[in-house]
Amino acid sequence: MNALTLPDIAAQASGQALPLEWVGMCGIALPVVMDGQRIAAKADAGVSLDDGGARGIHMSRLYLALEMLEQENLTPALLRQVLQRFLDSHQGLSHNAYLRIHLDLLLKRPALVSPLAGWKRYPLSLEARLKGTMFHVELKIDVPYSSTCPCSAALARQLIQQQFVDDFAHRPLQHADVLAWLGSSQGIVATPHSQRSNAELRLQLADFLDELPLIAVINDAENALGTAVQTAVKRADEQAFALANGQNLMFCEDAVRRLNQALRRSPGINAFHVRVVHAESLHAHDAVAESRWNWEL
């Protein structure tokens, strides 16, 4: 059969004249380029169907336009080019284009003290929209960290104080005895509870950015929290991590405030929505806090 005679059902008129806000594909497997390296990703690509009389869009044209992501480093400018190709291939049908990219960013992070280093995974997604001449890019990234409860730390200190009173109430204080007591499980009878936690960052990026501020955002967030989870460690690193947790006691409210202040100072961010989740070790539920800046609900 000649290709020109193949039926094009999508080109037929719709039985209902109803425009649609989003039509496309989700979960498209493809590589994207970051720092010259190809990374496995998944994409959700779509356009609006503004011609309510048309039955459908040309999904294969969206799929083919995604090939641009295989050739160049992933930047806001490249995302805009892909979206523009979506619209150019759907003239008369669509005025709005959408693209979401999901991937895992792997960064090699150094240990706190020792020369060791290891890979840490940061799940992230990029959402880009082009509506007429209005271009919008949003970055979503998860940053894991450790949080130690200030309340449990205070309660543990009180128990240690009481044990000290009990053990030394009727004996003279000798430096060597106190030092040995502080290093024993008999003296340190309680410890505060801590939990692995996660900061979910949603950032609206400025249009003028030449590149995605992925590493800068991660560094700003981890520096603000002070207790980023570690990869390869020796005992010296584990001790330094315990010290960092002890010096950064925080409720979920404290953590989200720290991130708010840090992200406001980060260049290239027009707005953000931050959500932190502390996976409680005391309770069977999570502690959660959220904060927004310039974020339109």
C-alpha positions in Angstrom: 0.0 0.0 0.0 1.3 3.5 -0.9 2.2 5.5 2.2 0.2 8.4 0.9 -3.0 6.4 1.1 -2.5 5.3 4.7 -5.4 6.5 6.9 -4.8 9.4 9.3 -7.4 9.0 11.9 -6.0 11.7 14.1 -6.5 14.3 11.4 -10.3 13.6 11.3 -12.6 16.0 13.0 -13.5 15.4 16.6 -17.0 14.4 17.4 -17.0 17.0 20.2 -15.6 20.5 19.7 -13.8 20.6 23.1 -10.3 22.1 23.5 -7.9 20.1 25.8 -5.3 21.6 28.2 -2.7 18.9 27.8 -2.1 16.0 25.4 1.1 14.1 25.0 3.2 11.2 26.3 4.6 10.4 29.7 7.6 8.2 30.7 9.6 8.5 27.5 13.0 7.0 27.9 15.9 9.1 26.6 19.4 10.3 27.4 20.1 13.9 28.3 23.5 15.5 28.3 24.9 17.1 31.5 28.5 18.3 31.7 29.2 16.4 28.5 27.9 13.1 30.0 24.8 11.3 28.9 22.4 10.5 31.7 19.4 8.2 31.5 16.2 10.1 32.0 12.5 10.0 31.4 10.4 12.7 29.8 6.8 13.8 29.8 6.0 15.8 26.6 2.8 17.5 25.7 1.0 20.4 24.1 -2.4 22.0 24.5 -5.1 21.1 21.9 -6.6 24.4 21.4 -8.5 23.5 18.2 -11.4 21.8 19.8 -12.6 20.5 16.4 -9.3 18.5 15.9 -9.4 14.9 17.1 -5.8 14.8 18.3 -2.2 16.0 18.1 0.8 14.5 16.3 2.6 12.7 19.1 5.4 11.4 16.9 6.4 15.0 16.2 6.9 15.6 19.9 8.9 12.4 20.2 11.2 13.4 17.4 11.8 16.9 18.8 13.2 15.3 22.0 16.2 14.2 19.9 17.6 17.7 20.5 18.2 16.8 24.2 20.7 14.1 23.1 23.0 16.6 21.4 23.6 19.5 23.8 24.1 20.2 27.5 20.7 20.5 29.3 20.1 24.3 29.8 17.1 26.5 30.0 17.8 27.7 26.5 17.8 24.2 25.1 14.5 23.4 26.9 12.9 26.5 25.3 14.1 25.4 21.8 12.5 22.0 22.3 9.2 23.5 23.4 9.3 25.9 20.4 9.7 22.9 18.1 6.7 21.3 19.8 4.6 24.4 18.8 6.1 24.8 15.4 5.1 21.3 14.5 1.6 21.9 15.8 0.7 25.3 14.2 -3.0 25.9 14.2 -3.5 23.2 16.8 -1.5 24.2 19.9 -0.4 27.4 21.7 1.1 25.9 24.9 3.9 23.4 25.2 5.1 21.4 28.2 8.1 19.3 29.0 9.1 17.4 32.2 12.4 15.6 32.6 13.0 13.2 35.5 16.5 11.9 36.3 18.9 11.0 39.1 21.9 13.3 39.5 25.0 11.5 40.8 27.6 13.6 42.5 30.8 12.4 44.1 31.0 13.9 47.5 34.0 13.9 49.8 34.0 12.6 53.4 34.1 15.1 56.3 37.6 14.3 57.5 39.3 11.4 55.7 40.3 11.4 52.0 37.5 9.1 51.1 34.7 10.0 48.7 31.6 8.3 47.3 28.6 8.8 45.0 25.4 10.4 46.3 22.1 10.3 44.4 19.9 13.4 44.1 16.5 12.7 42.4 15.5 15.8 40.3 13.0 16.9 37.7 12.8 19.8 35.4 9.5 21.2 34.2 9.4 23.7 31.4 6.4 25.5 29.9 6.1 27.8 26.9 2.8 29.7 26.6 3.0 32.2 23.7 6.1 34.2 24.6 6.0 33.3 28.3 8.7 30.8 29.2 8.9 29.1 32.6 11.3 26.6 34.1 10.9 24.9 37.5 13.6 22.7 39.1 12.6 20.1 41.7 15.3 18.4 43.7 15.5 16.2 46.8 18.4 16.8 49.3 18.8 14.1 52.0 20.2 15.1 55.4 20.2 14.0 59.1 18.3 15.8 61.8 18.7 15.4 65.6 15.7 16.4 67.8 16.5 19.3 70.1 13.9 18.1 72.6 15.4 14.6 72.9 18.9 16.1 73.2 17.8 18.2 76.2 16.0 15.2 77.8 19.2 13.1 77.3 21.4 15.8 78.9 19.1 15.9 81.9 19.3 12.1 82.4 23.1 12.4 82.1 23.2 15.2 84.7 21.0 13.1 87.1 23.3 10.1 86.6 26.3 12.3 87.4 24.6 13.4 90.6 23.9 9.8 91.6 27.4 8.6 90.9 29.3 11.5 92.5 27.0 12.7 95.3 29.1 11.0 98.0 32.6 10.9 96.5 35.2 13.6 95.8 35.5 14.8 92.2 38.7 13.7 90.6 39.6 14.8 87.1 40.5 11.3 86.0 37.3 9.8 87.5 35.1 12.3 85.8 36.9 11.9 82.5 36.5 8.1 82.7 32.8 8.5 83.6 32.2 10.7 80.6 33.7 8.1 78.3 31.6 5.2 79.7 28.1 3.9 79.0 27.6 4.1 82.7 27.8 7.9 82.5 26.3 8.6 79.2 23.0 6.8 79.9 20.9 8.4 77.2 21.4 9.7 73.7 19.1 12.0 71.6 17.3 10.5 68.6 18.0 11.5 65.1 16.5 10.5 61.7 17.2 10.5 58.1 15.4 13.5 56.6 14.7 15.0 53.2 14.3 18.4 51.8 12.1 18.7 48.7 13.0 21.9 46.8 10.8 23.4 44.1 12.5 26.3 42.5 11.3 28.7 39.8 14.4 29.7 37.8 15.1 33.0 36.2 14.9 33.2 32.4 18.4 34.7 32.0 20.3 31.6 33.3 22.8 30.1 30.9 23.0 26.9 32.8 21.1 25.0 35.5 22.3 25.8 39.0 22.1 22.2 40.2 25.3 21.9 42.2 25.1 25.4 43.5 21.6 24.8 44.9 22.6 21.4 46.4 25.7 23.0 48.1 23.7 25.9 49.4 21.0 23.6 50.9 23.6 21.2 52.5 25.7 24.0 53.9 22.5 25.6 55.4 21.5 22.3 57.1 25.0 21.3 58.2 24.2 17.6 58.3 24.2 16.2 54.8 24.2 12.4 54.7 27.5 10.8 54.0 28.8 8.1 51.6 32.2 6.4 52.3 33.4 7.1 55.8 36.0 6.1 58.4 35.6 6.4 62.1 37.0 9.9 62.1 34.3 10.9 59.6 31.6 9.3 61.7 32.8 11.2 64.7 32.7 14.4 62.7 29.2 13.6 61.6 28.1 13.1 65.2 29.7 16.5 66.1 27.8 18.1 63.2 24.5 16.7 64.3 25.2 17.8 67.9 25.9 21.3 66.7 22.9 21.5 64.4 20.0 20.3 66.5 16.8 21.1 64.6 13.1 20.5 64.4 11.5 20.4 60.9 10.6 24.1 61.5 14.2 25.0 62.0 15.3 23.1 58.9 12.8 24.7 56.6 13.7 28.2 57.9 17.4 27.6 57.3 16.6 26.6 53.7 14.4 29.6 53.2 17.1 32.0 54.2 19.8 30.2 52.1 17.7 30.0 48.9 16.7 33.6 49.1 20.4 34.4 48.7 20.9 32.0 45.8 21.2 33.9 42.5 18.9 32.9 39.6 15.9 31.8 41.8 12.7 33.8 41.4 10.5 31.8 43.8 10.6 28.6 45.7 8.5 26.1 47.7 10.4 24.1 50.3 9.0 21.0 52.1 11.1 19.1 54.7 10.2 15.6 56.0 11.8 14.2 59.2 11.1 10.5 59.2 10.7 10.2 63.0 12.6 7.6 64.9 10.4 8.2 68.0 7.0 8.2 66.3 5.6 6.0 63.5 4.6 9.2 61.6 6.7 11.9 59.9 7.2 15.5 61.0 6.7 18.0 58.1 7.1 21.7 57.5 6.8 23.8 54.4 7.8 27.4 53.4 7.3 29.5 50.3 8.8 32.6 48.8 7.2 34.5 45.9 5.3 31.3 45.2 1.9 31.6 43.5 -0.5 29.0 44.8 
